[in-house]
Amino acid sequence: MSKLKELQNQRKKWMEWKNIKPLQEAIKKLPNIKAKVKFEDIIKIEFNATDEDMKLIYDAAWLLRPWRKGPFKLNQLFIDTEWQSFIKYNMLKPYFDVEDKVVGDIGCNNGYYMFRMLDDKPKKVIGFDPSALYKSQFDFINHFAKTDIIYELLGVEHLDIYDTKFDLIFCLGVLYHRADPVGMLKSLKKGLNPKGEVILDTFMIDGDDEIILSPAKTYSKIPNIYFIPTSNALRNWCTRAGFGYFEVLTTSITTLDEQRKTDWINTQSLNDFLDPDDPLKTVEGYPAPKRVYVKLKI
């Protein structure tokens, strides 16, 4: 058995963990309904259902909290996710083309971005995310959407052993969670076809110097944020990782219109992470979250 197959088999067992098994059981009880799906800003799933059906659907969706990426609407059930993910997707859409391409989404969460891509006719879409919760959310949506998207319980570090290479890789909001950002960028490079591209975003700090912010304990109350570079420092990381092309597409400040607390998450959100007296700073006193979006090629 190959190393990849052994890893995939091991991780399938994660779906049987005691905190995940009830989620999967709720998904298995969902009604088998033929649905019409619209992959728009709000991913809309419409179908004929009884009140009993809708209760099963609502109960399963509520059990699957917290919902980070979205939103989704199933008939009148609106899953108002923490992130208005269409803001980022629509901002990036002019900079990529998925038609007839093998596309990977590394750190795909519940698959919102992958669902959005389907209207533009990619050849294949594969998501990597080691979260059994997010995989369960994907399973819930895909129970109705019935797409051919492949969801792997893998991380970016597994791209070099994966049996598919990609024409286009999205890696959004992952790099700052890695203690070895150059190593992660090298993994992305190994996952590409020779003419492939990466669309990457990460937190950034302003400035022309080739420097980084390294938070002492937390950044925006998040403990696993290691390095936040200037765009020029990020360019240096990408060069060291072997990318020959680096283009800054745009930058954006995260606002409360894009990320906020809703009933569909049971945790804090952006408003809790910012200094109440100065929204340009985090509660720790660092610059408030700002993102840089780049395109990379070998």
N, C-alpha and C positions, 0 to 999 in steps of 0.2 A: 504494500500500500504506500502511495506517495506521501510525502510530508504534508502536502496541502490537504489531501483527502483525510488523513488522520486528524489534522487540525479541525477540519470542517465537521467531522463526526463527533469530536470531543465537544465542540461548541454547540452543536445541536442539543446536547444534554442540558445546556444552560436554560433551555425553554421549559425544563422540568423542575427548576428550582422552586422551593416552596412559596416564594413570593411572586413568581411568574406563572406557575401552574394554574392558579385561579383565573388569571387573565386569559390564558390560552383556552381554558374550559369555557369561559364566557364567550369567546370568539367562536368556538365550535357549536355553541347553541344558537348562533345567529341564524335568522331565517335565510333560506336559499332563494334569493330574489333577483330577478333580472332587472338591472338598473341602467339608467342613462347617465353618463358622466360628462361633465363639462370641466375641462382643465383650465379654469380661469383663475383670476386673483383669489377668489374664494372657490375652492374645488367643490363643485356641487354634484351631489349624487341623488338622483330622483328615481322613485320607484313606487309601486303600489304596495301598501302595507296596512295591516290591521293595527288597532291600538295595542294589542298584545305584542305584535312584532316590534312596534316602536318602543315599547317599554324594554324589551330585551336589548334593543340597540342602544337606548339611552343608558341603561344600567351598565352595559359593557364599556361604553365610551367613558362614563364617569369613573369606572374602576381603573381605567387606563391613565388617569392623571398622574403627573402633570403633562399637559400637552404644550410643548414648546413651539414647534413650527407649524404653520398653517396660514389661514384658517380653513376649516372644512364645514360643509353643510350637507346633512343627510335629511332630505325633505325639510321639515321645519326645525330639525335639531341642528343648532348652530354651535360648533365647537370653536369658541372664541379663544384662540391660542395666545400664548404670551407674546409671540412675535407676529407682526404683520409681515410675513415673509415675502409677500408680493412686492414690497418696497425694494428689497434687495434684488429680487429676481428681475423685476422690470428695469432697474437701474443697470444691471449687467447685460441684459438681453442684446443690446446693440453690439456687444463686443464678442459674441460667440455665435457659432453655427453648428447645430447638432445633426443636421440632416444627413442621413446615411452614414453616421459615424458611430463607432463603439465608444460609449460615454461612461465614465466612472464618476461617482459622487462619493468622495472619501470623507467620512463623518456625516453620513446622509441623514441622521436623525430618523424621523418617521417617514421620510421619502417625499416630502412636499415638493422639493425642487425636481426630483425625478419625475413625479407625476406631471409637473408643469411642462417638462420637455417633450412629452409624448405627442403633442399636437404638431411638433416640428419634425416628426418622422425620423428619429434616430434608428440606426441599425440594431443596436442593443444598448440597454441601460443596466448598469450594475452598481449597487450601492454597498459600501463598506461601513459598518458601525458595530462595535462590540457590545452595544447595549441591548440586553434582552427585552427591556421595557420598550425601547423605540422600535425594535423588531416587532413586538406585539402590536404597537400602534399601526405600523405598516400593514401587518396581517389583517387588522380590523378594517382599514380603508380598502385594502386590496381584495378583501372578501366580496365587496360590492363592485369595485372597479374592474377586477379580473384582468389585470395587465400582465405582460410578460416580463416585468421588471424582476431582476434577480437581486436578492438581499443577502449579503454575506455577513456573518458575525465575526468580521475580521477588522484589523486596524491597518493604518498606512504602512506599518512595518512589514506587512505580508505581501505587499505589491510585488516584491522581487521573486516570490515563489508562486504567484498566482498564474494560472494557465491562460490568461487573456491579457493582451497589451491594449492600451487605450489610445484612441485618436484625440480624445479630449478628457481631461480630468478636472473636476471641480473639487476644491479643497477649501471650504469656507468655515472659518472660525475654529481651526484646529491647531495651527502652528504655535500659538501662544500657550497651549497646554503642554507643550513638549519641552523637556529639559535639554534636548539636543536638537535645536531647530535645523542646523545644517544637515545632520543625519536624516531628519525627516524629509528635507528637500531632496536629498539623494534618493530616498525611497520613492518619492514621487517621480523622479527622473527615470528610475528603473521600471516604472509602470507604463511608460509611454512608448508608443510606436515612434520610429525615427523622426517623423514629421509632426508628432503630436504636440499638443498645447496643454498648459495648465492655467486655470483661472483660480487665483488664490486670494484670500483676504485674511488680514490679521490686524490686531490692534497696532496702533502706531503712536509715536509722539512727534510733535512738530520740531523742525530744525534741519539745518543743512549738514550738520556734523554727522559723522559716521559713529553714532553712539546708541546705547540702549538704556532703557529703564529696567531695573531688576528689582521688583518689589520685595520688601523684607519678609512679609508673611502672606498678605493677601492683596489683591487688587480688585476693587469693587466687591469686596467681601468674598472673592473667589480665591481659594488657596492655591490651586494648581495653575497659576499664571506665572510664568518664569521670566520671559524676556519680552520687552516691548520696544521695537527698534524705530529709529527714524527711517524714512524711505530709503535713504542712502545706505544705512546699515543693512537693511533688508536686501538691497541690491548686492551688497558684498556677500551676504550669506548665499544668495542664489548663484553668484559667480563661483564661489567655493564649492557649491554642490554640483557644478558642471553645466549650468544653464548658460547658453550663449546669448540669449535674448531676454530682456527684462523691460517691460513697459508698464508704467503706472497708468491705469485706466481712469481712476477717479478716487476721491477720498470722501468720507462722510462722517459726520458726528451722529452718534446714536441718540435718538430723541424719544420722548415718551409717547410719540405717535407710533413709533415702530416697535418698541418694547415696553410692555406694561403689565401690571398684575391684572388677572381676570379670575373669574370663578373656576376656570379650567386648569389653574395651577394652584397647588397648595403650598407654595413657597413664596419667598420675596422676589421682587423684580427691580428694574432699573431705578425706580424712584427711591427704593430703600438703599441703593448702592451709592447715591450721590450725597454730597454735603448739603444738608438742608438749608444752609446759609449761603452756599455758593455752588450752583449746579454745574459750574465749569470744573469742579473738582470732585473726586471720589471721596467717600467717607474717610479714607486714609490720608487725603491731602494730595493725591496724585492727579495729573490731568484727567478729566473725564473721558470716557471711552470714545475713541475716534478710530476709524478703520481706513486702511489703504487696500485698494483692489489692484492686482497686477496680473499681467499675462506673461507666461514664461514659455520659452521654447528651447530645445536643445541646440 
